Amino acid sequence: MPTYIYTALDHTDKFSRGRIEGRNLRQAQAALEQEGLTIIGIKPESGRRFTKLDAALTRISRMDKIFFTSHLH
C-alpha cells in the first residue's frame, strides 16, 4: 500500500503531521477524517528520502571524498 504524508488540524486546532497508508489518496483522506482531523495537505511519500543529498554526493570525486573524510578529526 502506498504511504502518504499529511498535515492536518485536530479538534483543538493543533497541527498534526505524519504518515498514513492507504490503497489510494481518497482512502487515506477518509481515514484521517474518521480520526477527526481536518486535512491541510496530503501527498504521496516519495520513494527516496535523500535524493538531493545523493545527487550532490555523486558530483564529488572519490578522491575528494577520501581527502575530506580523512581530515574530519
C-alpha positions as CSV (number, residue, x, y, z in Angstrom):
1,M,0.0,0.0,0.0
2,P,1.3,3.5,-0.8
3,T,2.2,5.8,2.1
4,Y,1.1,9.4,2.2
5,I,2.5,12.3,4.2
6,Y,-0.1,14.6,5.7
7,T,-0.5,17.9,7.6
8,A,-3.8,18.3,9.5
9,L,-5.5,20.1,12.3
10,D,-7.1,18.2,15.2
11,H,-10.2,19.2,17.1
12,T,-8.2,21.5,19.3
13,D,-6.7,23.3,16.3
14,K,-3.2,21.9,16.8
15,F,-1.1,20.9,13.8
16,S,-0.5,17.3,13.3
17,R,1.9,15.8,10.8
18,G,2.5,12.2,9.9
19,R,2.3,9.3,7.5
20,I,-0.7,7.1,6.7
21,E,-1.1,4.1,4.4
22,G,-4.0,3.7,2.0
23,R,-4.9,1.9,-1.2
24,N,-5.3,5.4,-2.8
25,L,-5.4,9.1,-1.8
26,R,-9.2,9.0,-1.2
27,Q,-8.9,6.2,1.3
28,A,-6.1,7.9,3.2
29,Q,-8.1,11.1,3.3
30,A,-11.2,9.2,4.6
31,A,-9.1,7.5,7.3
32,L,-7.8,10.9,8.5
33,E,-11.2,12.4,8.5
34,Q,-12.6,9.5,10.6
35,E,-9.9,10.3,13.2
36,G,-11.4,13.8,13.4
37,L,-8.6,15.5,11.6
38,T,-9.1,18.4,9.1
39,I,-6.6,17.9,6.3
40,I,-4.5,20.8,5.3
41,G,-2.2,18.9,2.9
42,I,-1.6,15.4,1.8
43,K,0.8,14.0,-0.8
44,P,2.3,10.6,-1.7
45,E,5.6,9.9,0.0
46,S,8.5,9.8,-2.4
47,G,10.4,6.6,-2.8
48,R,13.8,8.0,-1.8
49,R,14.2,10.4,1.0
50,F,17.7,11.7,0.3
51,T,17.6,12.3,-3.4
52,K,19.2,15.8,-3.2
53,L,22.0,14.5,-1.0
54,D,22.6,11.5,-3.3
55,A,22.7,13.8,-6.3
56,A,25.2,16.2,-4.5
57,L,27.5,13.3,-3.5
58,T,27.6,11.8,-6.9
59,R,29.1,15.0,-8.3
60,I,32.1,14.8,-5.8
61,S,35.0,12.7,-6.9
62,R,36.1,9.7,-4.9
63,M,39.5,11.3,-4.1
64,D,37.8,14.5,-2.8
65,K,35.6,12.3,-0.5
66,I,38.6,10.5,0.8
67,F,40.6,13.7,1.4
68,F,37.6,15.3,3.1
69,T,36.8,12.4,5.4
70,S,40.5,11.9,6.4
71,H,40.6,15.4,7.7
72,L,37.4,15.3,9.9
73,H,39.1,14.8,13.2
